[in-house]
Amino acid sequence: MALLKAPSKQPKTSTLQVRLEEEVRHNLDKYAEFIDANPSYVVSEALKLLFKKDDEFKRWAGQHTNDHSQEQIKGEALTKTP
């Protein structure tokens, strides 16, 4: 059973350029094919899973909000508060 599910709709996105080890890129492409999604979706969902599972990061992020966008960890993803 896949840990990530194929996307049901397209959320608002932004662009990020990253460099990956060749093996990681190969596995990213294969996983995207496996769940019938694109690599960007896999990266996004994998990061959401990481943020959700890492309690130490959640505590740290709660203590290190910036005044411009005050991002907080809540449940499954980063959410912006007004």
MODELLER restraints for C-alpha pairs under 7 A, 6 or more apart:
rsr = mdl.restraints
at = mdl.atoms
rsr.add(forms.Gaussian(group=physical.xy_distance, feature=features.Distance(at['CA:4:A'], at['CA:45:A']), mean=6.96, stdev=0.5))
rsr.add(forms.Gaussian(group=physical.xy_distance, feature=features.Distance(at['CA:5:A'], at['CA:35:A']), mean=6.49, stdev=0.5))
rsr.add(forms.Gaussian(group=physical.xy_distance, feature=features.Distance(at['CA:6:A'], at['CA:35:A']), mean=5.62, stdev=0.5))
rsr.add(forms.Gaussian(group=physical.xy_distance, feature=features.Distance(at['CA:6:A'], at['CA:36:A']), mean=6.18, stdev=0.5))
rsr.add(forms.Gaussian(group=physical.xy_distance, feature=features.Distance(at['CA:6:A'], at['CA:37:A']), mean=5.57, stdev=0.5))
rsr.add(forms.Gaussian(group=physical.xy_distance, feature=features.Distance(at['CA:7:A'], at['CA:37:A']), mean=6.92, stdev=0.5))
rsr.add(forms.Gaussian(group=physical.xy_distance, feature=features.Distance(at['CA:28:A'], at['CA:39:A']), mean=6.16, stdev=0.5))
rsr.add(forms.Gaussian(group=physical.xy_distance, feature=features.Distance(at['CA:29:A'], at['CA:39:A']), mean=5.91, stdev=0.5))
rsr.add(forms.Gaussian(group=physical.xy_distance, feature=features.Distance(at['CA:32:A'], at['CA:38:A']), mean=5.28, stdev=0.5))
rsr.add(forms.Gaussian(group=physical.xy_distance, feature=features.Distance(at['CA:32:A'], at['CA:39:A']), mean=5.33, stdev=0.5))
rsr.add(forms.Gaussian(group=physical.xy_distance, feature=features.Distance(at['CA:32:A'], at['CA:42:A']), mean=6.18, stdev=0.5))
rsr.add(forms.Gaussian(group=physical.xy_distance, feature=features.Distance(at['CA:48:A'], at['CA:76:A']), mean=6.22, stdev=0.5))
rsr.add(forms.Gaussian(group=physical.xy_distance, feature=features.Distance(at['CA:48:A'], at['CA:77:A']), mean=5.34, stdev=0.5))
rsr.add(forms.Gaussian(group=physical.xy_distance, feature=features.Distance(at['CA:49:A'], at['CA:76:A']), mean=6.94, stdev=0.5))
rsr.add(forms.Gaussian(group=physical.xy_distance, feature=features.Distance(at['CA:51:A'], at['CA:77:A']), mean=6.73, stdev=0.5))
rsr.add(forms.Gaussian(group=physical.xy_distance, feature=features.Distance(at['CA:52:A'], at['CA:75:A']), mean=6.16, stdev=0.5))
rsr.add(forms.Gaussian(group=physical.xy_distance, feature=features.Distance(at['CA:52:A'], at['CA:76:A']), mean=4.99, stdev=0.5))
rsr.add(forms.Gaussian(group=physical.xy_distance, feature=features.Distance(at['CA:52:A'], at['CA:77:A']), mean=6.58, stdev=0.5))
rsr.add(forms.Gaussian(group=physical.xy_distance, feature=features.Distance(at['CA:58:A'], at['CA:73:A']), mean=5.79, stdev=0.5))
rsr.add(forms.Gaussian(group=physical.xy_distance, feature=features.Distance(at['CA:61:A'], at['CA:72:A']), mean=6.56, stdev=0.5))
rsr.add(forms.Gaussian(group=physical.xy_distance, feature=features.Distance(at['CA:61:A'], at['CA:73:A']), mean=6.93, stdev=0.5))
rsr.add(forms.Gaussian(group=physical.xy_distance, feature=features.Distance(at['CA:62:A'], at['CA:72:A']), mean=5.98, stdev=0.5))
rsr.add(forms.Gaussian(group=physical.xy_distance, feature=features.Distance(at['CA:65:A'], at['CA:71:A']), mean=6.06, stdev=0.5))
rsr.add(forms.Gaussian(group=physical.xy_distance, feature=features.Distance(at['CA:69:A'], at['CA:80:A']), mean=6.50, stdev=0.5))
rsr.add(forms.Gaussian(group=physical.xy_distance, feature=features.Distance(at['CA:70:A'], at['CA:80:A']), mean=6.28, stdev=0.5))
rsr.add(forms.Gaussian(group=physical.xy_distance, feature=features.Distance(at['CA:70:A'], at['CA:81:A']), mean=6.16, stdev=0.5))
rsr.add(forms.Gaussian(group=physical.xy_distance, feature=features.Distance(at['CA:71:A'], at['CA:78:A']), mean=6.48, stdev=0.5))
rsr.add(forms.Gaussian(group=physical.xy_distance, feature=features.Distance(at['CA:71:A'], at['CA:79:A']), mean=5.95, stdev=0.5))
rsr.add(forms.Gaussian(group=physical.xy_distance, feature=features.Distance(at['CA:71:A'], at['CA:80:A']), mean=4.83, stdev=0.5))
rsr.add(forms.Gaussian(group=physical.xy_distance, feature=features.Distance(at['CA:71:A'], at['CA:81:A']), mean=6.56, stdev=0.5))
rsr.add(forms.Gaussian(group=physical.xy_distance, feature=features.Distance(at['CA:72:A'], at['CA:78:A']), mean=5.94, stdev=0.5))
rsr.add(forms.Gaussian(group=physical.xy_distance, feature=features.Distance(at['CA:72:A'], at['CA:79:A']), mean=5.96, stdev=0.5))
rsr.add(forms.Gaussian(group=physical.xy_distance, feature=features.Distance(at['CA:72:A'], at['CA:80:A']), mean=6.62, stdev=0.5))
rsr.add(forms.Gaussian(group=physical.xy_distance, feature=features.Distance(at['CA:73:A'], at['CA:79:A']), mean=6.60, stdev=0.5))
